[in-house]
Every structure is written in C-alpha cells, then in structure tokens.
Amino acid sequence: MSLQGPFAVVADSRAPDVVQALRAAGAFPVVETTWADAPSALTTIEPEAVVLAEACYESAEADALAAALAAHREARGGLFTPVVARLREDTIPLVPDALTVGGNAFPERIVRRLNSALRVRALHGTVLRRTRTLASRGQLPPELPSSDPLEDAHVLVVGRGRFYPALSVALGERVGLVGALSVENAARALNARDIDGVVIGDGFGPRIVEALLTVIAEDVRFRDLPVAVLGSHPGAIEPFALELANLERIAEGPQRLVERFLPFVRVHALGQRLRRMVKSLDAKGMIDPDTGLLGQEAFWRDLNRAVDDAEKRGTGLSIARFAFEGADRRAALDAARLVGRVMRQVDFACREADNSIFAVFTETDLRAAHVVARRIASVLKQAMQAPDRRQGGVDTAVTLATLKPSDSVNTLIARVIGEAG
C-alpha cells in the first residue's frame, strides 16, 4: 500500500530520513514544520497523518498541537487521523494517543506503521461516507458506537514471570484480559477470540518469544495486530520488525508498556468496530454493528420465517437462550461475538436488551440442539471472566426449547424464557 495525500512531519530540527522514506512510499506533499508552527500547518495542508519525528519537551506546544488535531478531526466529521511519534524507550508522548516508535527505528518502520493506521482511516472514511449517503436519502443507517474502542478491546497477555501479575492488573483496569501461560494457549486464544493486542511478558527465553512471533507473523489476519514484548531479547524481535507493523520492545516495566501500548490497542479495536459496521451497512442494517449478530428486527423476522418453514416442511427447529449472571458490558459483548464465531452457518442469533442471547438452530431437534448448545456454552465458560476476577468467572445459564406442532413464535419464546426464569 503506497502512502497517498499530504503528510506533516513535525520536528524542530530537520528529519531528512523520515521525509525521504515518506516520499519514497508515495506520500505527497510532505510538509515539514516545527512544533510551534504545527497547529497552523494542520489547518493549511489537512494531512492524512502526522509524524512527530522529534520529541517535544514543551507541554504548551504539545497541548496546542493536540488541540489542533482535535479540531482537524472535528472538521472532518471525526475522521481518524493517525499520529506516529518517534520517542526514546523511557518516555511517553505528550500528544495523546500517538503511536510510538523507537527513536532509533529505521524510517521504513514508520512507513509500515503509517500504512497500518491508514488502513483504519480508510475504513473510517468509508463508513462515514456511506452513513452520510444513507442519511441524505432519508434512510436510517446503523449508528457507529461513540464509546471509547478500549471498552470493547481484549488483550492477550502471554507470560509466567515476575511481572505477569503487574501486567495483568495494569491492563485489566483498561481492557478485557485474556491470559496465556504458553505459546500453545496463546495460539488457541488468537484463533478463538477477537484479540486487539498481544503482550509478551517476561519468563520466556528468546526461542519461545521467536516461536510466538512466528505464529503471529505467518498469519495475514494478524499483520496489523499490536504486539509488545516486555524486556530484552532484541535479537529475537528484530527479524519480525517489518513483518509486524505494530511490534515494539519495551524494557521499562509494565506501567510504561501499558502507557505506550494502549493507543495501538485503541486503533485496532476501532478497526474491528469499523469492519463490523461495514458488514452491517452491506446487510442494510440487519446486522448489529456491536456484536456481528442479527439486529433484533431482523432476528424476529427471520425467526417467524424459520418457524413457518419448519411447520410446512415438518423439520425440527430449536432455540436456546444464553443468560449471563454478573456480566458487564464488555463481557456481554465478548459473549455475543463468541457465539457468532462458533455458531453453525445455518443458525442465527441476536443479543437482547438484558444481554442474553437467543440462538436459533434450524432443522435441529431437541437432542441435537443440546449438543450444539453445550458446545457453545463450553466455549463461553472457558472464555468469559467476571468483572471482579475474585468471583472466578461469569455464570452462563442455558435453556432450550424445541418447536412443537401447536407452537407459535410467541409460545416458543415464552417457553424458553419461562424455563430460564
């Protein structure tokens, strides 16, 4: 992917290596500006992205640029504008949500990181244009959630060393946490869950770190996945630096890792949210952009059709209700997305206002529905955690009902809800 559109490079001293790398990647124009002049430069060139090629030590100048970036986004309808900041490992950027890169990193890594972030910007622009077009036609498009994407995000923490508890606490306060003590467990979690970032903690030798990075780098699905490695092993990490656009090694301890890592997680979670939104728009709003399951109106319409079809053809139809005791919003959304991943292609589901999930199993009698529901419940039990981790997990209650010759949709639903109560 070549860079397109104007780019701003901010530094008080010239950064010819960064400018040359951007131009070689197709960026035009590339405008160099000082920190003091950066706010006015944003207004003039309206950049696709901003590169902070040199750290700023004046908080007033950083605050002015942050305010200008916020105004720039607002003027563009909230469109995501990536900011990549070159920084020493022991510092954090003064501009909020900047995506950091090591101060000695090759300029090619900055280009890779920009490409990754610009894919999210392109998705965001597509969603904004399509929703505006639908609104101009008098149609009601699905709403893009306005909450912080971190509220939906999950980070996989792999480790078993002395920093693992501190990492888990620091990340668990901000995002959903998925823990793994081995490469094998980490690989299973990556394939089973929606993961927005991976942190490789201490307690592993360089060969294990290299093995896990190989698993991630060889799968195209993870090319933009943020990956942070705590501690040493630079030799094991360097070969993957260009394959994984958002790979960083941070040696300053758990708290510094979290501070520098969360902006990457936020961008990735935004990208996932936007992909669900595109699917919802493609389906003309029938798919819930929060969960990827059917929206309620589409679900009830499809359920009525499925019941009529089962009665006419004399085939089976069963429905399950999954209810979650003690689940917060993040856990409930995670459950809904997990159900969508493990359901059969012929089945459909939706999330209700109380966070319970109805799943319809077509052409399925009660015995077969028990097997399918148990499989889904098992996945949910293994994956979900309670907001208060001392509780040990979220309780999942599953009830089933199968269509009887005398049933209507209302009596079928009343029965499965009645059994739940």
N, C-alpha and C positions, 0 to 999 in steps of 0.2 A: 504494500500500500504506500503510494507516494504522498507526501505532505502537500496539501493544497490550501491556498488562501494566505492572508498575511499573518505573520508571527512577530511577536515582540520579544526582544532579548534585553533583559534589564541587568545592568552592571555599571558600576562607577568607573571601572577600567575596562578596556576593550576585551572582548572574548572571541577572537577570530576563529578558534577551533570549533566553537559552538555554531557560529554563524555559517562557517563553511560547510559543516555537516548538515545543517538545515537546508542550505541551498542545494547541496548535492542530492538531498532527498526530494527536491522539487518545491520546497517552500518559496513562495514569492508573493509580496516582498517580505524581506526580513528587516525589521526596523530595530536598530539599536537605540537604547535610551538609558539615561541614568535613573537612579531611584527617585531623585527629586522631580524629574520630568515625566516619569512613567504614568501618573494619572492622566495628564493631558494627552500623552501619546495614545492611550487606550481609546480616548474619545475620537482621535483623528483617524486611526487605522482600523479600529474594530477587529482585533485579532481573533484568529481561530483558537490560538493558545498562547500562553505566556511562559517564557523560560527565564527563571531567575538564575542567571549564570554566575552570580556573585552574591554572597550573603550580605544582608543588611543588618547593621548594628544600631540604627536609629529607629526606635519604635514609632516615632511620629511619621517618618517616611513610609514605614511598613503599613501603618494604620491607614495612611492616605491611599496607598495602592489597594489595600483590601477594600476600602470604601468605594474606590473607582471600579474595581472588579465587580462588586455587588451591584453598582448602578449599571454597569455594562450588561450584566446578566438580566437585570430587570428590564432594560430597554429591549432586549432580545426575547422577551417572553419567558424568562427564567432559564434560557438555554445554557446548559452546562459548558463552562469554559475551563479547560484544563490549565493548571499551573504546575510546572515542574521546577523544582528548586535544587540547585547544586549546594550541598552542605557538608561540613565535616561530620563525622560519625557521632561526635559527642554533643551535637546541637540539634535543636528543633527549629523549623521555620517560623518566622514571625508572621508570615501571611497564612491565615487559617486554611486548612485543607490542601495545602500544597503537597504534591507528590515528590518526595525527596529522592535524590540520587547522590551517591558518594562524591565528595569534592574532587577526587582523582579519577572518577569514572570516565571511560572513553566517551567522546561525543556520540558515537554510534548507539550507546545505551540510552542516551537522552532521546535520540530519534525513535528507538524502539518503544520507549515508554510513552512518548507522544503519540505514536501510532496506535498503541493500545487504548489510550484515553480518548483519542479522536474517534475510534470506533463507537464508543459510548456516546460521544457528542453527536455523531451522525444518526444513531438510533433515536436520541432525544429530539433532534431536529425533525426526523420522520414522524414521530409521534405527535409533536406539536403541530406540524403542518396538517396532518390527517385529521386531528381533532378540530382544528380551526375550520377546515373544509366542511366537515360534517355539521359543525355548529352554524356555518353560513348557509347551509341548505335547510336549516330548521330541524335537523336531526339531533338527537341527544346522545353524544358519544360517551363511552365509559370514562369515568374520571380517573386520572392518574393520581395515585395516592400522594398526598402532600407531606406526609410524615418523613422523618429522617430515615433514609435507607438502612442505617445501622440498626433500627428497630426490627428489621426483618432478617438481618445478616446472621450467618453462622460461620464460626472459625474453627478449623480443625487444629488442635494442639497436640503435637507428637513429641513425647519426651518421657524421661523417667529419672532425671537428675534432680539436684537440689533446688533448681529454680522452677521446677514444674508447678508446685503449689502456688508460688507467687504469680507465675504466668497465668494460671487458671483463674485466680482471683481477679487480677487486673483486667483480663479480657472479659471474664464472666460478668463484670459490672457494666459492660458496654454492649456486648453482643451475645448471641447464643453460642454455647460452647459445646464442642464435640471432642472428647478426649480419646487418645490412642497411645498405647504403650509400645507399639511395634509397627514396623513398616507394613506388615500384612494387615493389621487392623486399620491402619491409615488408608491403604489401598481400597479396602472394603468400604470404608466411610466415603471416600471420594466417589465411588461408583454408585453408592446407595443414596447419598444425600445431596442437597443443594448447598455447596460449600462456597463461601465467599473469600476465603483466605486460609492459608496454611502457615502455622508457626512450628518450626522445628527447634525444639528446646535443647537443653543440654542432656548429657547422659549417653550420647551416641558417638561412636567413633566415625572417622571420615568415610569409611566404606559404607556404613549404614546410611549416612547422610547422602552420599552419592547414589546409593540404590534408590532412595526415596525420590530424589530429584530426577533420576532417570525415569521412574514411573510417571511422574508428572509431565516431564518434558516430552515423552514419547506419545502422549495423547493430545490431539489437536484441541480437544474440548478445554484443556487447561492452559492454553497458550497465554491467556491474559490473567490467569489466576495469581493473585498476590501471594508471594512466598517469602517469609522472613526466617532467617537462620540466626539463632542466638549463639554468640560465642565465636570460636575460632573456626578452623577448617577452611581457610580461604582457598587452598588448593583444590578441595573437593567441589567448591562452588563455582569457581571461575569458568570452567568449561560450559556451564549452563547459562552464563550471564546474558548471552544474546538470544538463546532459545526461549528463555522465560523473561518476558519483558519487564515483569514486576518482581524480580528476585533481588533481595537485598540481604546482606550480612550485617548484623548489628551486635556489637560486642559490649554495649554499655549497660546491659542488665534489662530485666523485664519491663520496668516502667518506661525507659527510653524506647524500647522496642514497640510498646503499645502506642506511645505518642506518635511515632513515625509511621506505624503500620496502619492505624485505623483509617486515615484518608484513602489508602488504597482499597481497603475493605468497603468503604462507603461507595467508591466509584464502581466497584464490581457489583455490589448489591443494587446500585442504581441501574446498571446494565441489565441485570437479571429481571428487575422490575419492568424495564422498558421492553424486553423481549416478551414478557407475558402480556404487556399492553398491546404490542403489535399483533399477537395471536388473538387477543380479544377484538381488536379492530378488524382483523381478517375475518373473524367469525361474526361480524356485525353486532358485537356486544353480547353474544350469547355466552362467552367465556368470562369468568370473573378474573380481572387482572391481578387480584391479590393472591389467588390460590391456583389458578390454572384449571379449576373445576368449572362445571357449568354454573352460570348465574341462576338465581332462584327461578326467574320467569321461564328460562329455557329448560330448567330441570323439570318443573311441574308439567310443562307442555310435553316433554319427551316421556315423562312417566305415564301421562294419560295415553299417549300413543302406544307405549310398550304394553300397558295393561289391555288395551283394546286388541292389539295384535296377538297377545298371549291367549286371550279368550277366544278369538276367532280361529287360531291355529291349534289350540289345545296344548300349547307348550308351557313349560314352567316359567315362573318369574318369582324372584325373591328379593327382599330389601333388607338391608342391615342399617342399624343406627349405631354410630360410634360416639359415645359421650365421654368427656374428659373432665374428671374432677381435679380441681387445683391447677388447671392450665391457664397461664397468662396469654396475652395476645400473640406473642412470638411463638410460644409452644403450640397454640391452636393453629396458627398459620403453617407451622412446620408440619403438623399432623396432616393438614389438608393437602399440602404439596406431596407428602409421602404417600398418601392414599392415591393421588393422581399418578404417581410413578409406578406403583405396584398393581394397580387395577388391570384387569384384562381389557383388551381393545373393545370387546362387545359390551362392556359395562359403563355406567356413567354415575356421577355423584355431584353433590353440592354441599356447601357449608351453610348451616343455618345461623340465625342471629345469636343463638346461645352457644355458638362454636361447635355444636355437634355436627356430625356429618351423616347424611343419608347416602348410601351406595346401593344402586340397583343392579342386580345380577340377572341379566336376560337369559332366557332359555335354561334356567337353572332351578332344580328342585331344592327342597329344604336340606337334604343330605349333602348335596354338592355345595350349596351355599354355606353350610357350616365349615366345609373345608376351606373355601375361599376366604370367608370372614376370619377364620382362625389364623390363616397366613398373614392377612393384613394386620390383625391385632398383634401378632407376634413381632412384626416389623415395627409397629408403633411402640410396643412395650420396650423393645431394645433401644429405640432411638430417643424417646422423649424423656425430658428431665423436668422436674418441678422447679418453679421459680426459687423456692427455698430448697437448696440441694440437700439439706438435712432430712427432708421428707423422703428422699430416696427415689422419687420419680412421680410421674403423673398417672393416676389410675384411669385405665381405659375400660369403660363398660360397653359391652357389645350385646345388642339384641337383634333377633331375626324374626321375620315373618314371611310366609310364602303365600302366593295368590291362591285363593280358594274360588270354586265356581260361583259362589254367591257374593264375592267381593267386588267393591268399587275401589277407586283410589282412596277415598276418604276412610273406608273401613280398614283397608290395608295399612294405611298410615296410623290410624287410631290404634290398631293392634300392636304395631311395633313400638309406638310411643307408650302405650299402656303397659307393655311388658317392661319398658325401660323404667317406668315410674314405680 
